[in-house]
Amino acid sequence: PYYVDMNQDLFLQASLHSSDRNLTVFVDTCVASPNSSDFRTVVYELSKSGCASDSAYTLFPSPRSDVARFGFNAFSFVNRFPSVFLQCELAVCRYHDFSSRCYQGCVSRSKRNADSSH
């Protein structure tokens, strides 16, 4: 466990360990949960599809393509839960493959209007 105070800035880093130097890593989605084995029932979305869902979530520049850096402010789930667990989905892509997920950045899906007859 890592203990922090409320609203403390947290800085995280994901590193890809591979002998293949032509890979890059991208943080796609991060969610927090008060339950380490359930990331669906009670969750707080920090980022989704490469887009920040929380104004405190930030992607930071990285010194290398095989390292992704991000951060957010520490929070609690309405003070009812003593811990917050983080789960992030990362994409690993070929370096300089600009058609890959790693180079698309924030992908926001546009909402469609539903016809009242459907």
PAKE-756517 format. One line per field, with one value per atom (N, C-alpha, C): residue number from 1; residue in one letter; z, y, x. Coordinates in steps of 0.1 Angstrom, whole numbers, plus 2048, in hexadecimal, padded with zeros to 3 digits. Example, Ala and Ser with C-alpha at 12.3 -4.5 7.8 and 13.67 -1.06 7.14 Angstrom:
<sites>
num	1_1_1_2_2_2
residu	A_A_A_S_S_S
pz	84E_84E_84E_847_847_84F
py	7C7_7D3_7DF_7EA_7F5_800
px	884_87B_884_880_889_881
</sites>
This chain:
<sites>
num	1_1_1_2_2_2_3_3_3_4_4_4_5_5_5_6_6_6_7_7_7_8_8_8_9_9_9_10_10_10_11_11_11_12_12_12_13_13_13_14_14_14_15_15_15_16_16_16_17_17_17_18_18_18_19_19_19_20_20_20_21_21_21_22_22_22_23_23_23_24_24_24_25_25_25_26_26_26_27_27_27_28_28_28_29_29_29_30_30_30_31_31_31_32_32_32_33_33_33_34_34_34_35_35_35_36_36_36_37_37_37_38_38_38_39_39_39_40_40_40_41_41_41_42_42_42_43_43_43_44_44_44_45_45_45_46_46_46_47_47_47_48_48_48_49_49_49_50_50_50_51_51_51_52_52_52_53_53_53_54_54_54_55_55_55_56_56_56_57_57_57_58_58_58_59_59_59_60_60_60_61_61_61_62_62_62_63_63_63_64_64_64_65_65_65_66_66_66_67_67_67_68_68_68_69_69_69_70_70_70_71_71_71_72_72_72_73_73_73_74_74_74_75_75_75_76_76_76_77_77_77_78_78_78_79_79_79_80_80_80_81_81_81_82_82_82_83_83_83_84_84_84_85_85_85_86_86_86_87_87_87_88_88_88_89_89_89_90_90_90_91_91_91_92_92_92_93_93_93_94_94_94_95_95_95_96_96_96_97_97_97_98_98_98_99_99_99_100_100_100_101_101_101_102_102_102_103_103_103_104_104_104_105_105_105_106_106_106_107_107_107_108_108_108_109_109_109_110_110_110_111_111_111_112_112_112_113_113_113_114_114_114_115_115_115_116_116_116_117_117_117_118_118_118
residu	P_P_P_Y_Y_Y_Y_Y_Y_V_V_V_D_D_D_M_M_M_N_N_N_Q_Q_Q_D_D_D_L_L_L_F_F_F_L_L_L_Q_Q_Q_A_A_A_S_S_S_L_L_L_H_H_H_S_S_S_S_S_S_D_D_D_R_R_R_N_N_N_L_L_L_T_T_T_V_V_V_F_F_F_V_V_V_D_D_D_T_T_T_C_C_C_V_V_V_A_A_A_S_S_S_P_P_P_N_N_N_S_S_S_S_S_S_D_D_D_F_F_F_R_R_R_T_T_T_V_V_V_V_V_V_Y_Y_Y_E_E_E_L_L_L_S_S_S_K_K_K_S_S_S_G_G_G_C_C_C_A_A_A_S_S_S_D_D_D_S_S_S_A_A_A_Y_Y_Y_T_T_T_L_L_L_F_F_F_P_P_P_S_S_S_P_P_P_R_R_R_S_S_S_D_D_D_V_V_V_A_A_A_R_R_R_F_F_F_G_G_G_F_F_F_N_N_N_A_A_A_F_F_F_S_S_S_F_F_F_V_V_V_N_N_N_R_R_R_F_F_F_P_P_P_S_S_S_V_V_V_F_F_F_L_L_L_Q_Q_Q_C_C_C_E_E_E_L_L_L_A_A_A_V_V_V_C_C_C_R_R_R_Y_Y_Y_H_H_H_D_D_D_F_F_F_S_S_S_S_S_S_R_R_R_C_C_C_Y_Y_Y_Q_Q_Q_G_G_G_C_C_C_V_V_V_S_S_S_R_R_R_S_S_S_K_K_K_R_R_R_N_N_N_A_A_A_D_D_D_S_S_S_S_S_S_H_H_H
pz	800_800_800_7FB_7FA_801_80C_814_810_80E_80A_811_812_817_80D_811_807_7FF_7F3_7E9_7E7_7EB_7E8_7DA_7D3_7C5_7C5_7BC_7BA_7AC_7AB_79E_79C_790_78D_780_77F_773_76F_763_75D_754_756_74E_747_73A_733_733_738_739_72D_723_717_711_70B_703_6F6_6F1_6E5_6E7_6E2_6E4_6DB_6D2_6C8_6CD_6DB_6E0_6E8_6E9_6F1_6F9_704_70D_70F_710_711_71C_724_72F_728_727_720_72A_734_73E_74C_756_764_76C_775_77E_78C_796_7A4_7AA_7B4_7BB_7C9_7D2_7E0_7E2_7D8_7D9_7CF_7D4_7CC_7C2_7C4_7BA_7B2_7B3_7AC_7A7_79A_793_78A_78E_787_78F_79B_7A4_7A8_7B0_7B5_7AF_7A5_79F_79D_79C_799_78D_782_776_775_774_773_765_75C_74E_746_73A_731_723_71C_70E_70C_715_714_718_71C_71F_72F_734_742_746_750_755_761_767_773_770_775_772_779_783_78A_783_77A_773_768_768_75E_759_74C_745_745_748_748_73D_739_72F_734_72C_730_729_730_72A_71F_71F_716_711_706_700_708_70F_717_725_728_735_733_73B_73C_74A_74A_757_758_764_766_775_779_787_789_796_79A_7A9_7AE_7BC_7C4_7CF_7D8_7DC_7DD_7E1_7E8_7EE_7F5_7EF_7F1_7ED_7F9_7FA_804_812_815_822_828_820_825_823_81B_817_81B_822_826_81B_810_805_7F8_7EF_7E1_7D8_7CF_7C6_7B8_7B1_7A3_799_78E_783_776_76F_763_757_74B_73F_737_733_72B_71D_713_706_703_6FD_6F8_6E9_6E3_6D4_6CF_6C2_6BB_6BB_6BE_6BE_6B0_6B0_6A3_69A_69F_697_69A_692_695_693_68D_68C_698_6A2_6AD_6B8_6C2_6CD_6D5_6D6_6DE_6D8_6CC_6C5_6C3_6C6_6C4_6CF_6DB_6E6_6EB_6EF_6F4_6E9_6EB_6E1_6E8_6E5_6EB_6E0_6E5_6DC_6DC_6D0_6CF_6D2_6D9_6DD_6D1_6CF_6C4_6CA_6C2_6C6_6C4_6CE_6CD_6C8_6BD_6B8_6C1_6C4_6CE_6CA_6BD_6B9_6BC_6C1_6C3_6D2
py	7F4_800_80D_817_824_82E_834_83D_84B_852_860_868_875_87E_882_885_88A_896_896_8A1_8A1_898_898_894_89A_896_889_880_873_873_86E_86D_85E_859_84B_849_83E_83B_82D_82A_81C_81A_810_80D_800_800_7F4_7ED_7E1_7DA_7D0_7D3_7CA_7CD_7C3_7C4_7CB_7CC_7D2_7E1_7E9_7F7_7FF_7F7_7FE_7FD_7FE_7FE_80A_80E_81A_816_81D_81A_827_824_82F_82B_835_833_836_82B_82C_830_828_829_826_82F_82C_82E_825_826_823_828_825_81F_816_80F_80D_80C_80A_7FB_7F2_7E4_7DF_7D9_7D4_7C9_7C3_7B8_7BB_7C8_7CC_7DA_7DB_7E7_7EB_7E6_7E9_7EE_7EA_7EE_7FD_800_80E_812_81A_81F_82E_833_841_842_847_848_854_851_85B_85F_855_857_84C_84F_845_848_83E_83F_84A_84B_855_863_865_872_873_87F_881_882_87A_87A_883_885_88E_899_8A5_8B1_8B0_8A8_8A6_89C_894_88A_891_88E_894_88A_88A_882_88B_886_88E_889_892_88F_884_87B_870_871_86D_86E_864_859_84E_849_842_83D_831_82A_81E_821_82E_833_83C_83A_843_849_856_85D_864_862_869_86C_873_877_87C_87C_881_885_88B_88E_882_87F_875_878_86E_870_864_865_859_857_84C_849_84C_859_85E_85A_859_855_848_840_834_828_82A_81F_824_81C_820_820_819_818_81B_81F_821_819_811_809_80E_80D_813_808_808_7FF_807_805_80C_802_806_7FE_806_7FF_805_7FF_806_801_801_7F6_7F5_7F4_7FD_7FE_7FF_7FD_7FF_80E_811_81F_825_831_838_832_829_824_82D_838_843_83F_833_82E_826_823_81B_823_81C_822_82C_829_831_83F_841_84E_855_84F_855_85F_85E_867_865_870_870_86D_862_85E_860_86B_86D_868_860_85B_865_868_871_86A_870_86A_86C_861_861_865_86B_86E_861_85E_852_856_850_852_84D_854_850_843_83F_833_827_829_81D_81B
px	808_800_809_803_809_800_805_7FC_7FE_7F3_7F4_7E9_7EA_7E0_7D6_7CA_7C0_7C5_7C2_7C6_7D5_7DC_7EB_7EC_7F6_7F9_800_7FB_801_807_813_81A_81D_819_81B_822_829_831_82F_82C_82B_837_83F_84B_849_84C_84C_85A_85A_867_868_86F_870_87E_883_890_88D_880_87C_87C_885_885_87C_875_86C_85D_85B_84E_84C_83F_83B_82F_82D_822_819_80C_802_7F8_7F4_7EA_7DC_7D4_7C7_7BC_7BA_7AF_7B4_7B0_7B3_7A6_7A3_798_79C_795_798_78C_78F_784_788_77E_781_783_781_782_78D_797_7A2_79E_793_78F_782_77D_771_773_776_777_76B_75F_753_748_746_73B_73C_746_748_756_756_762_762_76E_770_779_775_77C_786_793_79D_79F_7A0_7A2_79B_796_790_794_798_79C_7A6_7B0_7BA_7B6_7A9_7A4_7A3_7A6_7A5_796_792_784_783_78E_78F_799_795_79E_7AB_7AD_7B9_7C3_7BD_7C5_7CE_7DB_7E4_7ED_7EF_7FA_806_812_81E_827_830_83A_843_848_850_85E_869_876_878_870_872_864_864_858_852_85B_857_852_850_84C_840_836_82A_829_827_825_818_812_805_803_7F9_7F7_7E9_7E5_7D8_7D9_7CE_7CD_7C7_7CC_7C7_7B9_7B0_7A2_79D_792_78C_77D_778_76A_761_75D_754_758_765_76A_764_75E_758_762_76C_775_784_78B_798_7A3_7A0_7AA_7A4_7AD_7A9_7B3_7AE_7B6_7B5_7C0_7C1_7C3_7BC_7BE_7BF_7C9_7CC_7CD_7C8_7CA_7D4_7DF_7E9_7E9_7EE_7F0_7FF_803_811_811_818_818_826_827_834_837_843_848_847_841_83F_835_82C_821_815_814_80B_7FC_7FA_7EC_7E8_7F1_7EF_7E7_7E2_7DA_7E3_7F0_7F9_7FA_7F8_7FA_7EC_7E1_7D4_7D1_7D7_7D4_7C6_7C0_7B2_7A8_7A1_797_789_782_775_76B_762_757_74C_747_73C_72F_726_719_70F_708_6FE_6F0_6E8_6DA_6D2_6CA_6C2_6B4_6B0_6A3_698_68E_684_67D_67D_677_67F_68C_694_696
</sites>
